[in-house]
Amino acid sequence: MEHSSGPYRKKIDEMSDLMKDMLNLTKDLQLDFSNTQIAFADRSDKELNKTAWLFGLLNHQWLVGIGSKLGLAAIKLHLPFVQGAIKNTIFEQFCGGTTLLEAQKTIDRLQRSNIKTILDYGAEAKEDESELNHTMNENLRSIEFASKQSFVPIISTKVSGLGRFELLESVQAGVAFTDETKSEYKSILRRLDAICHAASTKGMSVFIDAEESWIQDTIDHLAEMMMKRYNTERAVVYTTCQMYRHDRLQYLYELYERAQKEGYVLGVKLVRGAYMEKERDRAEEMGYSSPIHASKEATDESYNNALRFCIDHHDKIASCNASHNADSAMLQAKQMVDRNIPRNHPHLMFCQLYGMSDTLTYNLAAAGFNAAKYVVYGSVREVVPYLIRRAQENTSVTGDMSREYRLVADEIKRRGLKM
């Protein structure tokens, strides 16, 4: 065959070598992402069956679609029974609590398995000044709360929770400031700076989440400004790169060069991305090229190349591998072991969302790696958009919920229980 040699053959050989390396690593480190006994050790039989029931429901795309619309409408209408139903099902699975005090139970539970917590107040897309200031104050409270706990080293924040979305969009579009919008923008800077300053003085760190591409340039500018200001000695502030965007790998390279030139430690959280359908739909509607890679394979390649780059420069880049992809998690683990990098190195973290991918987080932590859960908290009303995104992103279309359901079912079977 024409392609039996050359680049095609090389690609196959590389994939084969990676599979062999993964098998060897599993054997050497006892790092097995199919080990459900470790992953669900802190779950009772009752909790496990409830999780299986919920994932089974979420595996139906049509049900998630209808439920999402009804849930949003019911929350807007302040229907109390709906809030109760959400809190006892999807909220309980994917959120740490309604308040910091409630989240403490989740933090303690994770700590018993040597898993750190990244706290995230679930507010986003706020509009008026009082709401935006409330989000800032809640972030400051979470920093104060977390600074007293060794297993909560980081909080996460969204710029859309600190500034009006339309303003962030207009800044990116180059719309000239009016006196009013200039004052608004200064308020965003003030809020974000207050959070980063508090984290700096309390020995904490802050993840600044990535959002939609049409406000991301504005967020990037703010994140870089904060990193330059606060990362002179350690990574206080982390920006986020959504690697499903085809421009992000080059952006990461350029960001590193700027950090070196300007003398600060680069902090970066790597994710695949959370707004794929929204991005593609908007690009098609408005007639511009989609910023998203054309295939999952291209996204995976971009993500893993970014991962390798961060590991290559881990002395100057503090990174978080925030992916639910087992291959990417194993890739980083293997790279660290091969290079004799301590498994608990503070510049090389793994993180998954609370309520998902426990087979990754718990097994990584059990093997001594620096593993964490991203724990969202807030009132049911505030976190509904987050919960709907979790449900929509993880239906059977992506395969994630099918995988989660299968792993929970495996553990139920291992325990000899009936579903």
C-alpha positions as CSV (number, residue, x, y, z in Angstrom):
1,M,0.0,0.0,0.0
2,E,1.0,3.5,-0.7
3,H,0.6,4.5,3.0
4,S,2.3,1.5,4.6
5,S,5.4,3.6,5.3
6,G,6.2,7.3,5.9
7,P,4.1,9.6,8.1
8,Y,1.1,7.2,8.2
9,R,3.1,4.2,9.4
10,K,5.0,6.4,11.9
11,K,1.6,7.6,13.3
12,I,0.5,4.0,13.8
13,D,3.8,3.1,15.4
14,E,3.6,6.0,17.8
15,M,0.0,5.0,18.8
16,S,1.2,1.5,19.4
17,D,4.1,2.7,21.5
18,L,1.8,4.9,23.5
19,M,-0.5,1.9,24.2
20,K,2.4,-0.2,25.4
21,D,3.7,2.7,27.6
22,M,0.2,3.0,29.2
23,L,0.1,-0.7,30.0
24,N,3.6,-0.5,31.5
25,L,2.7,2.6,33.5
26,T,-0.4,0.9,34.8
27,K,1.6,-2.0,35.9
28,D,4.5,0.0,37.5
29,L,2.3,2.6,39.3
30,Q,-0.9,0.7,39.9
31,L,-2.5,3.5,38.0
32,D,-5.6,1.9,36.5
33,F,-8.4,4.2,35.4
34,S,-10.8,1.3,35.3
35,N,-10.4,0.6,39.0
36,T,-13.8,1.4,40.3
37,Q,-13.1,0.1,43.8
38,I,-10.8,3.1,44.4
39,A,-12.9,5.5,42.5
40,F,-16.1,4.9,44.5
41,A,-14.7,3.8,47.8
42,D,-16.3,6.8,49.6
43,R,-19.8,6.1,48.1
44,S,-22.4,4.1,49.9
45,D,-24.4,1.5,48.1
46,K,-27.4,3.8,48.2
47,E,-25.4,6.7,46.8
48,L,-24.0,4.5,44.0
49,N,-27.4,3.3,42.9
50,K,-28.8,6.9,42.9
51,T,-25.8,8.0,40.8
52,A,-26.5,5.1,38.3
53,W,-30.2,6.2,38.1
54,L,-29.2,9.8,37.4
55,F,-26.6,9.0,34.8
56,G,-29.1,6.7,33.2
57,L,-31.6,9.6,32.8
58,L,-28.9,11.9,31.5
59,N,-28.0,9.4,28.9
60,H,-31.2,10.3,27.0
61,Q,-30.6,13.4,24.9
62,W,-34.3,14.1,24.3
63,L,-35.0,14.0,28.0
64,V,-32.0,16.4,28.8
65,G,-33.3,18.8,26.1
66,I,-36.8,19.0,27.5
67,G,-35.6,19.0,31.1
68,S,-33.2,21.9,30.4
69,K,-35.9,24.1,29.0
70,L,-38.4,23.2,31.7
71,G,-35.8,23.7,34.4
72,L,-34.9,27.2,33.3
73,A,-38.5,28.2,33.0
74,A,-39.4,26.8,36.4
75,I,-36.5,28.5,38.1
76,K,-37.5,31.9,36.5
77,L,-41.1,31.3,37.8
78,H,-39.7,30.6,41.3
79,L,-41.4,27.2,41.5
80,P,-40.2,25.8,44.9
81,F,-40.9,22.1,44.2
82,V,-38.7,22.3,41.1
83,Q,-35.8,23.7,43.0
84,G,-36.2,20.9,45.6
85,A,-36.2,18.3,42.8
86,I,-33.1,19.8,41.2
87,K,-31.3,20.1,44.5
88,N,-31.9,16.4,45.4
89,T,-30.8,15.1,42.0
90,I,-28.5,16.8,39.5
91,F,-27.4,19.5,42.0
92,E,-26.4,16.9,44.6
93,Q,-24.3,15.1,42.0
94,F,-22.5,18.0,40.4
95,C,-22.3,20.7,43.1
96,G,-20.6,20.9,46.5
97,G,-23.4,22.7,48.3
98,T,-25.5,25.9,48.4
99,T,-23.0,27.7,50.7
100,L,-19.4,27.5,51.8
101,L,-20.6,25.8,55.0
102,E,-22.4,23.1,53.1
103,A,-19.4,22.7,50.8
104,Q,-17.2,21.9,53.8
105,K,-18.7,18.4,53.9
106,T,-17.6,17.9,50.2
107,I,-14.2,19.3,50.9
108,D,-13.7,17.0,53.9
109,R,-14.9,14.0,51.9
110,L,-12.4,14.7,49.1
111,Q,-9.6,15.3,51.5
112,R,-10.0,11.9,53.1
113,S,-9.0,10.5,49.6
114,N,-6.1,13.0,49.3
115,I,-8.0,15.0,46.7
116,K,-7.8,18.8,46.8
117,T,-10.7,21.2,46.1
118,I,-10.9,24.1,43.7
119,L,-13.8,26.2,44.9
120,D,-16.0,27.9,42.3
121,Y,-18.9,30.2,43.2
122,G,-21.4,29.3,40.4
123,A,-22.6,32.7,39.5
124,E,-22.2,33.9,35.9
125,A,-23.6,36.3,33.3
126,K,-24.6,38.9,35.9
127,E,-25.9,42.3,34.8
128,D,-26.3,45.0,37.4
129,E,-23.7,46.5,39.6
130,S,-25.1,45.1,42.9
131,E,-25.1,41.5,41.4
132,L,-21.5,42.0,40.1
133,N,-20.3,43.3,43.5
134,H,-22.0,40.4,45.2
135,T,-20.1,38.0,43.0
136,M,-16.8,39.7,43.9
137,N,-17.6,39.7,47.6
138,E,-18.5,36.0,47.5
139,N,-15.2,35.3,45.8
140,L,-13.4,37.2,48.5
141,R,-15.3,35.2,51.1
142,S,-14.3,31.9,49.5
143,I,-10.6,33.0,49.5
144,E,-10.8,33.8,53.2
145,F,-12.6,30.5,53.8
146,A,-10.1,28.5,51.7
147,S,-7.0,30.1,53.1
148,K,-7.6,28.3,56.4
149,Q,-7.7,24.9,54.7
150,S,-4.7,23.1,53.3
151,F,-6.7,21.1,50.8
152,V,-8.3,24.1,49.1
153,P,-5.4,25.9,47.3
154,I,-7.4,27.6,44.5
155,I,-10.7,29.3,43.8
156,S,-12.1,29.8,40.3
157,T,-13.9,32.8,38.9
158,K,-15.6,33.9,35.7
159,V,-15.2,37.4,34.3
160,S,-18.8,37.3,33.1
161,G,-19.7,37.2,36.8
162,L,-17.8,40.4,37.4
163,G,-18.7,42.4,34.4
164,R,-21.7,42.7,32.0
165,F,-21.4,40.3,29.1
166,E,-22.4,42.9,26.5
167,L,-19.6,45.2,27.7
168,L,-17.0,42.5,27.5
169,E,-18.2,41.8,23.9
170,S,-18.2,45.5,22.9
171,V,-14.6,45.9,24.3
172,Q,-13.5,43.0,22.1
173,A,-15.3,44.4,19.1
174,G,-13.4,47.7,19.5
175,V,-16.4,49.8,20.3
176,A,-15.3,53.2,21.7
177,F,-15.9,53.8,25.4
178,T,-18.5,56.2,26.6
179,D,-18.1,57.8,30.0
180,E,-20.5,55.2,31.4
181,T,-18.9,52.1,29.8
182,K,-15.4,53.3,30.7
183,S,-16.6,53.5,34.3
184,E,-18.1,50.1,34.0
185,Y,-14.9,48.6,32.6
186,K,-12.8,50.2,35.5
187,S,-15.2,48.5,37.9
188,I,-14.5,45.1,36.3
189,L,-10.8,45.8,36.7
190,R,-11.3,46.8,40.3
191,R,-13.3,43.6,41.1
192,L,-10.9,41.2,39.4
193,D,-7.9,43.0,41.0
194,A,-9.5,42.8,44.5
195,I,-9.9,39.0,44.1
196,C,-6.3,38.4,42.8
197,H,-4.9,40.7,45.4
198,A,-6.7,38.8,48.2
199,A,-5.5,35.5,46.8
200,S,-1.9,36.8,46.7
201,T,-1.9,38.0,50.3
202,K,-3.6,34.8,51.6
203,G,-1.3,32.4,49.8
204,M,-4.0,31.3,47.4
205,S,-4.4,31.0,43.6
206,V,-7.2,32.0,41.2
207,F,-8.3,30.3,38.0
208,I,-9.8,32.7,35.5
209,D,-12.2,30.6,33.4
210,A,-12.4,30.8,29.6
211,E,-15.7,31.7,28.0
212,E,-17.2,32.4,24.6
213,S,-14.7,33.3,21.9
214,W,-16.4,36.7,21.3
215,I,-15.5,37.9,24.8
216,Q,-12.3,35.8,25.2
217,D,-9.9,38.4,23.9
218,T,-11.1,40.8,26.6
219,I,-10.7,38.0,29.3
220,D,-7.3,37.2,28.0
221,H,-6.2,40.8,28.3
222,L,-7.5,41.0,31.9
223,A,-5.9,37.6,32.8
224,E,-2.5,38.6,31.4
225,M,-2.7,41.9,33.2
226,M,-3.3,40.1,36.5
227,M,-0.6,37.5,35.9
228,K,1.9,40.2,35.2
229,R,0.9,42.0,38.4
230,Y,0.8,39.1,40.8
231,N,2.8,36.2,39.4
232,T,6.3,37.7,40.0
233,E,7.2,34.9,42.5
234,R,4.6,32.2,42.2
235,A,1.5,31.4,40.1
236,V,-1.2,33.3,41.8
237,V,-3.3,33.8,38.7
238,Y,-4.0,31.2,36.0
239,T,-5.5,31.9,32.6
240,T,-7.5,29.2,30.8
241,C,-6.9,27.8,27.3
242,Q,-9.7,26.0,25.5
243,M,-7.8,23.7,23.2
244,Y,-10.8,22.9,20.9
245,R,-10.0,26.4,19.4
246,H,-7.5,26.0,16.6
247,D,-5.6,29.2,17.6
248,R,-5.0,28.3,21.2
249,L,-1.8,26.3,20.9
250,Q,0.0,29.2,19.1
251,Y,-1.5,31.5,21.7
252,L,0.0,29.4,24.5
253,Y,3.4,29.5,22.9
254,E,3.2,33.3,22.5
255,L,1.9,33.7,26.1
256,Y,4.9,31.8,27.4
257,E,7.3,34.0,25.4
258,R,5.6,37.1,26.9
259,A,5.8,35.8,30.4
260,Q,9.5,35.1,30.0
261,K,10.1,38.5,28.5
262,E,8.1,40.3,31.2
263,G,9.4,38.2,34.1
264,Y,6.4,36.4,35.5
265,V,5.4,32.8,36.2
266,L,2.8,31.7,33.7
267,G,-0.2,30.0,35.2
268,V,-2.4,28.1,32.7
269,K,-5.4,25.7,33.0
270,L,-5.9,23.5,30.0
271,V,-9.4,22.4,29.0
272,R,-10.8,21.0,25.8
273,G,-13.7,23.5,25.8
274,A,-17.3,24.0,27.0
275,Y,-19.1,26.0,24.3
276,M,-18.6,23.9,21.1
277,E,-22.2,23.9,19.7
278,K,-22.7,27.5,20.7
279,E,-19.5,28.5,18.9
280,R,-20.3,26.6,15.7
281,D,-23.9,27.8,15.6
282,R,-22.9,31.5,16.0
283,A,-20.1,31.2,13.4
284,E,-22.6,29.7,10.9
285,E,-25.3,32.3,11.7
286,M,-22.9,35.2,11.3
287,G,-20.9,33.9,8.4
288,Y,-17.4,33.5,9.8
289,S,-15.1,30.5,10.1
290,S,-15.7,28.5,13.2
291,P,-12.9,28.9,15.8
292,I,-13.3,25.2,16.7
293,H,-11.2,22.4,15.3
294,A,-13.0,20.4,12.6
295,S,-12.5,17.1,14.4
296,K,-12.1,15.5,17.9
297,E,-8.8,14.1,16.7
298,A,-7.4,17.6,16.0
299,T,-8.6,18.8,19.4
300,D,-7.0,15.9,21.1
301,E,-3.7,16.5,19.3
302,S,-3.8,20.2,20.1
303,Y,-4.6,19.5,23.8
304,N,-1.8,16.9,24.2
305,N,0.7,19.1,22.5
306,A,-0.1,21.9,24.9
307,L,0.2,19.4,27.7
308,R,3.7,18.3,26.6
309,F,4.7,22.0,26.3
310,C,3.7,22.8,29.8
311,I,5.5,19.7,31.1
312,D,8.6,20.6,29.1
313,H,8.6,24.0,30.8
314,H,7.2,23.1,34.2
315,D,9.8,25.1,36.0
316,K,8.4,28.3,34.5
317,I,4.8,27.2,33.8
318,A,2.3,26.2,36.5
319,S,-0.3,24.1,34.7
320,C,-3.5,22.3,35.5
321,N,-4.6,19.4,33.2
322,A,-8.3,19.9,33.6
323,S,-9.6,17.2,31.3
324,H,-11.9,14.2,31.6
325,N,-9.9,12.4,28.9
326,A,-8.1,9.3,30.3
327,D,-5.5,9.3,27.5
328,S,-4.4,12.9,28.4
329,A,-4.3,12.1,32.1
330,M,-2.2,9.0,31.4
331,L,0.1,11.0,29.1
332,Q,0.9,13.5,31.8
333,A,1.4,10.8,34.4
334,K,3.8,8.9,32.1
335,Q,5.7,12.0,31.2
336,M,6.2,12.9,34.9
337,V,7.4,9.4,35.8
338,D,9.7,9.1,32.8
339,R,11.4,12.5,33.7
340,N,11.5,11.7,37.4
341,I,9.3,14.7,38.2
342,P,7.8,14.4,41.7
343,R,4.2,13.2,41.4
344,N,3.0,15.9,43.7
345,H,4.8,18.7,41.9
346,P,2.9,21.9,42.6
347,H,3.2,23.1,39.0
348,L,1.6,19.9,37.5
349,M,-1.9,19.4,38.7
350,F,-4.8,17.2,37.5
351,C,-8.4,18.3,37.9
352,Q,-11.8,17.0,37.0
353,L,-15.3,18.3,37.7
354,Y,-17.0,17.2,40.9
355,G,-19.4,14.4,40.2
356,M,-17.7,13.2,37.1
357,S,-14.6,11.1,36.1
358,D,-14.0,9.8,39.6
359,T,-12.0,7.0,38.1
360,L,-9.4,9.5,37.0
361,T,-9.3,11.8,40.1
362,Y,-9.4,9.1,42.8
363,N,-6.9,6.8,41.1
364,L,-4.5,9.7,40.4
365,A,-4.7,10.8,44.0
366,A,-4.2,7.2,45.2
367,A,-1.1,7.0,43.1
368,G,0.3,10.2,44.7
369,F,-0.4,12.7,42.0
370,N,-1.6,16.2,42.6
371,A,-5.3,15.7,41.9
372,A,-8.2,18.0,42.5
373,K,-11.9,18.3,42.0
374,Y,-13.6,21.5,40.7
375,V,-16.3,22.1,43.2
376,V,-19.1,24.5,42.2
377,Y,-21.3,25.9,45.0
378,G,-24.1,28.4,45.2
379,S,-27.9,28.6,45.4
380,V,-29.9,26.3,43.1
381,R,-31.1,29.3,41.1
382,E,-27.5,30.6,40.6
383,V,-26.0,27.3,39.4
384,V,-28.8,26.1,37.1
385,P,-27.1,27.4,34.0
386,Y,-24.0,25.5,35.0
387,L,-26.0,22.3,35.7
388,I,-27.8,22.5,32.4
389,R,-24.4,22.9,30.6
390,R,-23.2,19.8,32.5
391,A,-26.2,17.8,31.4
392,Q,-26.1,19.0,27.8
393,E,-22.4,18.5,27.3
394,N,-22.5,15.0,28.7
395,T,-25.4,13.3,27.0
396,S,-25.0,10.2,24.9
397,V,-23.9,12.4,22.0
398,T,-20.4,12.9,23.6
399,G,-20.3,9.5,25.1
400,D,-19.2,10.9,28.5
401,M,-22.4,10.0,30.3
402,S,-22.5,6.5,28.8
403,R,-18.9,6.0,30.1
404,E,-19.9,7.4,33.6
405,Y,-22.9,5.1,33.7
406,R,-20.9,2.1,32.7
407,L,-18.2,2.7,35.3
408,V,-20.8,3.1,38.1
409,A,-22.6,0.0,36.9
410,D,-19.3,-1.9,37.0
411,E,-18.8,-0.9,40.6
412,I,-22.4,-1.9,41.5
413,K,-21.8,-5.3,39.9
414,R,-18.4,-5.7,41.7
415,R,-20.2,-5.1,45.0
416,G,-22.7,-7.7,44.1
417,L,-25.6,-5.3,44.2
418,K,-28.7,-5.0,42.0
419,M,-29.4,-1.9,40.0
